């Protein structure tokens, strides 16, 4: 079953309240940018695990093949801007 970037964004927003989520991509390859305090105090692996936990059913079904992620807190985004 196919999934599009809007559906992924809605799914992540529902599971990560207060996060700013952007999703780009098509087919089964997507890029996720998520900014929120939910990532505070977590290293890169723990941040990715949080996203994979939400997306795993779609990865397992083959709807999502690849996901690249940029996950940060608001203050980290301000520094990188």
Backbone atoms as SQL, in Angstrom:
CREATE TABLE atoms (id INTEGER PRIMARY KEY, chain TEXT, resi INTEGER, resn TEXT, atom TEXT, x REAL, y REAL, z REAL);
INSERT INTO atoms VALUES
  (1, 'A', 1, 'UNK', 'N', 0.842, -1.190, 0.000),
  (2, 'A', 1, 'UNK', 'CA', 0.000, 0.000, 0.000),
  (3, 'A', 1, 'UNK', 'C', 0.879, 1.243, 0.000),
  (4, 'A', 2, 'UNK', 'N', 0.641, 2.138, -0.915),
  (5, 'A', 2, 'UNK', 'CA', 1.464, 3.333, -1.062),
  (6, 'A', 2, 'UNK', 'C', 1.144, 4.354, 0.027),
  (7, 'A', 3, 'UNK', 'N', 2.139, 5.174, 0.300),
  (8, 'A', 3, 'UNK', 'CA', 1.978, 6.270, 1.254),
  (9, 'A', 3, 'UNK', 'C', 2.681, 7.475, 0.643),
  (10, 'A', 4, 'UNK', 'N', 2.125, 8.662, 0.867),
  (11, 'A', 4, 'UNK', 'CA', 2.769, 9.848, 0.303),
  (12, 'A', 4, 'UNK', 'C', 3.318, 10.737, 1.413),
  (13, 'A', 5, 'UNK', 'N', 4.025, 11.783, 1.015),
  (14, 'A', 5, 'UNK', 'CA', 4.705, 12.639, 1.988),
  (15, 'A', 5, 'UNK', 'C', 3.723, 13.319, 2.933),
  (16, 'A', 6, 'UNK', 'N', 2.539, 13.701, 2.451),
  (17, 'A', 6, 'UNK', 'CA', 1.543, 14.321, 3.340),
  (18, 'A', 6, 'UNK', 'C', 1.057, 13.343, 4.402),
  (19, 'A', 7, 'UNK', 'N', 0.852, 12.096, 4.015),
  (20, 'A', 7, 'UNK', 'CA', 0.413, 11.092, 4.985),
  (21, 'A', 7, 'UNK', 'C', 1.491, 10.843, 6.038),
  (22, 'A', 8, 'UNK', 'N', 2.744, 10.814, 5.617),
  (23, 'A', 8, 'UNK', 'CA', 3.842, 10.621, 6.567),
  (24, 'A', 8, 'UNK', 'C', 3.909, 11.800, 7.529),
  (25, 'A', 9, 'UNK', 'N', 3.787, 13.009, 6.986),
  (26, 'A', 9, 'UNK', 'CA', 3.820, 14.207, 7.834),
  (27, 'A', 9, 'UNK', 'C', 2.691, 14.157, 8.862),
  (28, 'A', 10, 'UNK', 'N', 1.490, 13.831, 8.431),
  (29, 'A', 10, 'UNK', 'CA', 0.352, 13.761, 9.351),
  (30, 'A', 10, 'UNK', 'C', 0.565, 12.700, 10.425),
  (31, 'A', 11, 'UNK', 'N', 1.100, 11.569, 10.033),
  (32, 'A', 11, 'UNK', 'CA', 1.374, 10.491, 10.980),
  (33, 'A', 11, 'UNK', 'C', 2.391, 10.940, 12.029),
  (34, 'A', 12, 'UNK', 'N', 3.476, 11.564, 11.580),
  (35, 'A', 12, 'UNK', 'CA', 4.507, 12.025, 12.519),
  (36, 'A', 12, 'UNK', 'C', 3.976, 13.135, 13.420),
  (37, 'A', 13, 'UNK', 'N', 3.203, 14.064, 12.860),
  (38, 'A', 13, 'UNK', 'CA', 2.644, 15.148, 13.672),
  (39, 'A', 13, 'UNK', 'C', 1.714, 14.608, 14.750),
  (40, 'A', 14, 'UNK', 'N', 0.962, 13.565, 14.427),
  (41, 'A', 14, 'UNK', 'CA', 0.029, 13.005, 15.410),
  (42, 'A', 14, 'UNK', 'C', 0.767, 12.314, 16.557),
  (43, 'A', 15, 'UNK', 'N', 1.948, 11.780, 16.275),
  (44, 'A', 15, 'UNK', 'CA', 2.713, 11.048, 17.288),
  (45, 'A', 15, 'UNK', 'C', 3.752, 11.922, 18.002),
  (46, 'A', 16, 'UNK', 'N', 4.069, 13.077, 17.403),
  (47, 'A', 16, 'UNK', 'CA', 5.087, 13.971, 17.967),
  (48, 'A', 16, 'UNK', 'C', 4.489, 15.370, 18.121),
  (49, 'A', 17, 'UNK', 'N', 3.554, 15.531, 19.069),
  (50, 'A', 17, 'UNK', 'CA', 2.904, 16.837, 19.210),
  (51, 'A', 17, 'UNK', 'C', 3.924, 17.931, 19.520),
  (52, 'A', 18, 'UNK', 'N', 3.688, 19.083, 18.944),
  (53, 'A', 18, 'UNK', 'CA', 4.587, 20.213, 19.179),
  (54, 'A', 18, 'UNK', 'C', 5.789, 20.245, 18.258),
  (55, 'A', 19, 'UNK', 'N', 5.923, 19.266, 17.394),
  (56, 'A', 19, 'UNK', 'CA', 7.049, 19.233, 16.455),
  (57, 'A', 19, 'UNK', 'C', 6.660, 19.874, 15.137),
  (58, 'A', 20, 'UNK', 'N', 7.620, 20.551, 14.549),
  (59, 'A', 20, 'UNK', 'CA', 7.477, 21.064, 13.184),
  (60, 'A', 20, 'UNK', 'C', 8.007, 19.969, 12.273),
  (61, 'A', 21, 'UNK', 'N', 7.165, 19.464, 11.399),
  (62, 'A', 21, 'UNK', 'CA', 7.521, 18.332, 10.541),
  (63, 'A', 21, 'UNK', 'C', 7.433, 18.742, 9.076),
  (64, 'A', 22, 'UNK', 'N', 8.480, 18.422, 8.325),
  (65, 'A', 22, 'UNK', 'CA', 8.451, 18.581, 6.872),
  (66, 'A', 22, 'UNK', 'C', 8.873, 17.249, 6.266),
  (67, 'A', 23, 'UNK', 'N', 8.146, 16.814, 5.247),
  (68, 'A', 23, 'UNK', 'CA', 8.468, 15.559, 4.569),
  (69, 'A', 23, 'UNK', 'C', 8.497, 15.826, 3.075),
  (70, 'A', 24, 'UNK', 'N', 9.555, 15.380, 2.432),
  (71, 'A', 24, 'UNK', 'CA', 9.671, 15.476, 0.985),
  (72, 'A', 24, 'UNK', 'C', 9.972, 14.083, 0.451),
  (73, 'A', 25, 'UNK', 'N', 9.638, 13.879, -0.806),
  (74, 'A', 25, 'UNK', 'CA', 9.961, 12.612, -1.441),
  (75, 'A', 25, 'UNK', 'C', 8.771, 12.074, -2.194),
  (76, 'A', 26, 'UNK', 'N', 9.019, 10.985, -2.874),
  (77, 'A', 26, 'UNK', 'CA', 7.966, 10.328, -3.642),
  (78, 'A', 26, 'UNK', 'C', 8.343, 8.875, -3.829),
  (79, 'A', 27, 'UNK', 'N', 7.397, 8.128, -4.355),
  (80, 'A', 27, 'UNK', 'CA', 7.636, 6.692, -4.493),
  (81, 'A', 27, 'UNK', 'C', 7.712, 6.086, -3.110),
  (82, 'A', 28, 'UNK', 'N', 8.875, 5.555, -2.774),
  (83, 'A', 28, 'UNK', 'CA', 9.045, 4.981, -1.436),
  (84, 'A', 28, 'UNK', 'C', 10.297, 5.511, -0.743),
  (85, 'A', 29, 'UNK', 'N', 10.803, 6.673, -1.186),
  (86, 'A', 29, 'UNK', 'CA', 11.990, 7.290, -0.588),
  (87, 'A', 29, 'UNK', 'C', 11.642, 8.703, -0.132),
  (88, 'A', 30, 'UNK', 'N', 11.923, 8.979, 1.146),
  (89, 'A', 30, 'UNK', 'CA', 11.488, 10.235, 1.739),
  (90, 'A', 30, 'UNK', 'C', 12.594, 10.869, 2.579),
  (91, 'A', 31, 'UNK', 'N', 12.498, 12.194, 2.708),
  (92, 'A', 31, 'UNK', 'CA', 13.373, 12.950, 3.590),
  (93, 'A', 31, 'UNK', 'C', 12.480, 13.612, 4.647),
  (94, 'A', 32, 'UNK', 'N', 12.871, 13.461, 5.904),
  (95, 'A', 32, 'UNK', 'CA', 12.091, 14.009, 7.013),
  (96, 'A', 32, 'UNK', 'C', 12.938, 15.046, 7.740),
  (97, 'A', 33, 'UNK', 'N', 12.360, 16.221, 7.950),
  (98, 'A', 33, 'UNK', 'CA', 12.940, 17.245, 8.824),
  (99, 'A', 33, 'UNK', 'C', 11.966, 17.404, 9.971),
  (100, 'A', 34, 'UNK', 'N', 12.434, 17.163, 11.186),
  (101, 'A', 34, 'UNK', 'CA', 11.581, 17.305, 12.362),
  (102, 'A', 34, 'UNK', 'C', 12.311, 18.157, 13.385),
  (103, 'A', 35, 'UNK', 'N', 11.607, 19.168, 13.880),
  (104, 'A', 35, 'UNK', 'CA', 12.172, 20.082, 14.872),
  (105, 'A', 35, 'UNK', 'C', 11.230, 20.115, 16.059),
  (106, 'A', 36, 'UNK', 'N', 11.768, 19.800, 17.232),
  (107, 'A', 36, 'UNK', 'CA', 10.929, 19.837, 18.428),
  (108, 'A', 36, 'UNK', 'C', 11.702, 19.463, 19.670),
  (109, 'A', 37, 'UNK', 'N', 11.140, 19.844, 20.785),
  (110, 'A', 37, 'UNK', 'CA', 11.808, 19.594, 22.068),
  (111, 'A', 37, 'UNK', 'C', 11.763, 18.118, 22.463),
  (112, 'A', 38, 'UNK', 'N', 10.981, 17.320, 21.735),
  (113, 'A', 38, 'UNK', 'CA', 10.927, 15.880, 21.987),
  (114, 'A', 38, 'UNK', 'C', 12.313, 15.247, 21.787),
  (115, 'A', 39, 'UNK', 'N', 13.193, 15.925, 21.024),
  (116, 'A', 39, 'UNK', 'CA', 14.532, 15.396, 20.753),
  (117, 'A', 39, 'UNK', 'C', 15.583, 15.875, 21.753),
  (118, 'A', 40, 'UNK', 'N', 15.215, 16.759, 22.659),
  (119, 'A', 40, 'UNK', 'CA', 16.175, 17.301, 23.635),
  (120, 'A', 40, 'UNK', 'C', 16.761, 16.168, 24.474),
  (121, 'A', 41, 'UNK', 'N', 18.071, 16.169, 24.602),
  (122, 'A', 41, 'UNK', 'CA', 18.756, 15.184, 25.433),
  (123, 'A', 41, 'UNK', 'C', 18.948, 13.826, 24.782),
  (124, 'A', 42, 'UNK', 'N', 18.502, 13.668, 23.545),
  (125, 'A', 42, 'UNK', 'CA', 18.656, 12.386, 22.852),
  (126, 'A', 42, 'UNK', 'C', 19.792, 12.485, 21.834),
  (127, 'A', 43, 'UNK', 'N', 20.584, 11.420, 21.739),
  (128, 'A', 43, 'UNK', 'CA', 21.622, 11.396, 20.705),
  (129, 'A', 43, 'UNK', 'C', 20.982, 11.065, 19.357),
  (130, 'A', 44, 'UNK', 'N', 21.767, 11.105, 18.312),
  (131, 'A', 44, 'UNK', 'CA', 21.243, 10.923, 16.951),
  (132, 'A', 44, 'UNK', 'C', 20.535, 9.581, 16.783),
  (133, 'A', 45, 'UNK', 'N', 21.094, 8.516, 17.347),
  (134, 'A', 45, 'UNK', 'CA', 20.493, 7.188, 17.203),
  (135, 'A', 45, 'UNK', 'C', 19.133, 7.136, 17.892),
  (136, 'A', 46, 'UNK', 'N', 19.035, 7.669, 19.095),
  (137, 'A', 46, 'UNK', 'CA', 17.763, 7.666, 19.829),
  (138, 'A', 46, 'UNK', 'C', 16.710, 8.502, 19.103),
  (139, 'A', 47, 'UNK', 'N', 17.137, 9.608, 18.497),
  (140, 'A', 47, 'UNK', 'CA', 16.214, 10.446, 17.727),
  (141, 'A', 47, 'UNK', 'C', 15.663, 9.662, 16.545),
  (142, 'A', 48, 'UNK', 'N', 16.542, 8.971, 15.814),
  (143, 'A', 48, 'UNK', 'CA', 16.102, 8.185, 14.661),
  (144, 'A', 48, 'UNK', 'C', 15.185, 7.045, 15.088),
  (145, 'A', 49, 'UNK', 'N', 15.511, 6.420, 16.215),
  (146, 'A', 49, 'UNK', 'CA', 14.671, 5.319, 16.696),
  (147, 'A', 49, 'UNK', 'C', 13.250, 5.792, 16.967),
  (148, 'A', 50, 'UNK', 'N', 13.106, 7.015, 17.451),
  (149, 'A', 50, 'UNK', 'CA', 11.789, 7.582, 17.715),
  (150, 'A', 50, 'UNK', 'C', 10.972, 7.678, 16.417),
  (151, 'A', 51, 'UNK', 'N', 11.620, 8.079, 15.335),
  (152, 'A', 51, 'UNK', 'CA', 10.944, 8.186, 14.045),
  (153, 'A', 51, 'UNK', 'C', 10.656, 6.793, 13.466),
  (154, 'A', 52, 'UNK', 'N', 11.657, 5.916, 13.526),
  (155, 'A', 52, 'UNK', 'CA', 11.458, 4.556, 13.001),
  (156, 'A', 52, 'UNK', 'C', 10.333, 3.827, 13.725),
  (157, 'A', 53, 'UNK', 'N', 10.197, 4.062, 15.018),
  (158, 'A', 53, 'UNK', 'CA', 9.137, 3.415, 15.790),
  (159, 'A', 53, 'UNK', 'C', 7.765, 3.773, 15.205),
  (160, 'A', 54, 'UNK', 'N', 7.620, 5.013, 14.756),
  (161, 'A', 54, 'UNK', 'CA', 6.357, 5.470, 14.174),
  (162, 'A', 54, 'UNK', 'C', 6.176, 4.930, 12.755),
  (163, 'A', 55, 'UNK', 'N', 7.258, 4.907, 11.979),
  (164, 'A', 55, 'UNK', 'CA', 7.167, 4.550, 10.560),
  (165, 'A', 55, 'UNK', 'C', 7.325, 3.059, 10.277),
  (166, 'A', 56, 'UNK', 'N', 7.736, 2.266, 11.262),
  (167, 'A', 56, 'UNK', 'CA', 8.040, 0.853, 11.029),
  (168, 'A', 56, 'UNK', 'C', 6.958, 0.049, 10.312),
  (169, 'A', 57, 'UNK', 'N', 5.678, 0.221, 10.634),
  (170, 'A', 57, 'UNK', 'CA', 4.676, -0.567, 9.899),
  (171, 'A', 57, 'UNK', 'C', 4.730, -0.304, 8.386),
  (172, 'A', 58, 'UNK', 'N', 5.021, 0.934, 8.007),
  (173, 'A', 58, 'UNK', 'CA', 5.077, 1.298, 6.594),
  (174, 'A', 58, 'UNK', 'C', 6.389, 0.840, 5.946),
  (175, 'A', 59, 'UNK', 'N', 7.448, 0.782, 6.747),
  (176, 'A', 59, 'UNK', 'CA', 8.726, 0.257, 6.248),
  (177, 'A', 59, 'UNK', 'C', 8.591, -1.253, 6.037),
  (178, 'A', 60, 'UNK', 'N', 7.991, -1.933, 7.011),
  (179, 'A', 60, 'UNK', 'CA', 7.822, -3.384, 6.925),
  (180, 'A', 60, 'UNK', 'C', 6.944, -3.781, 5.735),
  (181, 'A', 61, 'UNK', 'N', 5.948, -2.951, 5.418),
  (182, 'A', 61, 'UNK', 'CA', 5.046, -3.269, 4.306),
  (183, 'A', 61, 'UNK', 'C', 5.679, -2.966, 2.950),
  (184, 'A', 62, 'UNK', 'N', 6.796, -2.222, 2.958),
  (185, 'A', 62, 'UNK', 'CA', 7.439, -1.846, 1.708),
  (186, 'A', 62, 'UNK', 'C', 6.973, -0.506, 1.159),
  (187, 'A', 63, 'UNK', 'N', 5.989, 0.122, 1.823),
  (188, 'A', 63, 'UNK', 'CA', 5.486, 1.426, 1.363),
  (189, 'A', 63, 'UNK', 'C', 6.583, 2.485, 1.465),
  (190, 'A', 64, 'UNK', 'N', 7.439, 2.327, 2.475),
  (191, 'A', 64, 'UNK', 'CA', 8.595, 3.217, 2.625),
  (192, 'A', 64, 'UNK', 'C', 9.835, 2.340, 2.515),
  (193, 'A', 65, 'UNK', 'N', 10.716, 2.698, 1.602),
  (194, 'A', 65, 'UNK', 'CA', 11.948, 1.942, 1.430),
  (195, 'A', 65, 'UNK', 'C', 13.121, 2.639, 2.111),
  (196, 'A', 66, 'UNK', 'N', 13.195, 3.950, 1.975),
  (197, 'A', 66, 'UNK', 'CA', 14.325, 4.692, 2.538),
  (198, 'A', 66, 'UNK', 'C', 13.833, 6.000, 3.145),
  (199, 'A', 67, 'UNK', 'N', 14.408, 6.340, 4.294),
  (200, 'A', 67, 'UNK', 'CA', 14.091, 7.592, 4.968),
  (201, 'A', 67, 'UNK', 'C', 15.402, 8.235, 5.403),
  (202, 'A', 68, 'UNK', 'N', 15.626, 9.454, 4.948),
  (203, 'A', 68, 'UNK', 'CA', 16.747, 10.213, 5.498),
  (204, 'A', 68, 'UNK', 'C', 16.146, 11.243, 6.444),
  (205, 'A', 69, 'UNK', 'N', 16.857, 11.531, 7.532),
  (206, 'A', 69, 'UNK', 'CA', 16.278, 12.359, 8.586),
  (207, 'A', 69, 'UNK', 'C', 17.230, 13.449, 9.050),
  (208, 'A', 70, 'UNK', 'N', 16.649, 14.603, 9.314),
  (209, 'A', 70, 'UNK', 'CA', 17.311, 15.679, 10.054),
  (210, 'A', 70, 'UNK', 'C', 16.407, 15.957, 11.236),
  (211, 'A', 71, 'UNK', 'N', 16.878, 15.624, 12.419),
  (212, 'A', 71, 'UNK', 'CA', 16.072, 15.709, 13.633),
  (213, 'A', 71, 'UNK', 'C', 16.787, 16.607, 14.625),
  (214, 'A', 72, 'UNK', 'N', 16.109, 17.664, 15.089),
  (215, 'A', 72, 'UNK', 'CA', 16.778, 18.619, 15.973),
  (216, 'A', 72, 'UNK', 'C', 15.786, 19.348, 16.862),
  (217, 'A', 73, 'UNK', 'N', 16.337, 19.977, 17.886),
  (218, 'A', 73, 'UNK', 'CA', 15.517, 20.833, 18.749),
  (219, 'A', 73, 'UNK', 'C', 15.440, 22.220, 18.123),
  (220, 'A', 74, 'UNK', 'N', 14.573, 23.058, 18.642),
  (221, 'A', 74, 'UNK', 'CA', 14.436, 24.409, 18.127),
  (222, 'A', 74, 'UNK', 'C', 15.740, 25.197, 18.234),
  (223, 'A', 75, 'UNK', 'N', 16.442, 25.050, 19.365),
  (224, 'A', 75, 'UNK', 'CA', 17.694, 25.784, 19.534),
  (225, 'A', 75, 'UNK', 'C', 18.773, 25.278, 18.577),
  (226, 'A', 76, 'UNK', 'N', 18.790, 23.980, 18.283),
  (227, 'A', 76, 'UNK', 'CA', 19.745, 23.452, 17.314),
  (228, 'A', 76, 'UNK', 'C', 19.431, 23.980, 15.922),
  (229, 'A', 77, 'UNK', 'N', 18.153, 24.113, 15.601),
  (230, 'A', 77, 'UNK', 'CA', 17.772, 24.662, 14.284),
  (231, 'A', 77, 'UNK', 'C', 18.207, 26.111, 14.176),
  (232, 'A', 78, 'UNK', 'N', 18.049, 26.876, 15.256),
  (233, 'A', 78, 'UNK', 'CA', 18.443, 28.283, 15.242),
  (234, 'A', 78, 'UNK', 'C', 19.942, 28.434, 14.977),
  (235, 'A', 79, 'UNK', 'N', 20.737, 27.536, 15.530),
  (236, 'A', 79, 'UNK', 'CA', 22.188, 27.569, 15.343),
  (237, 'A', 79, 'UNK', 'C', 22.554, 27.199, 13.906),
  (238, 'A', 80, 'UNK', 'N', 21.832, 26.246, 13.321),
  (239, 'A', 80, 'UNK', 'CA', 22.168, 25.776, 11.974),
  (240, 'A', 80, 'UNK', 'C', 21.610, 26.678, 10.881),
  (241, 'A', 81, 'UNK', 'N', 20.722, 27.590, 11.241),
  (242, 'A', 81, 'UNK', 'CA', 20.082, 28.463, 10.232),
  (243, 'A', 81, 'UNK', 'C', 21.048, 29.506, 9.697);
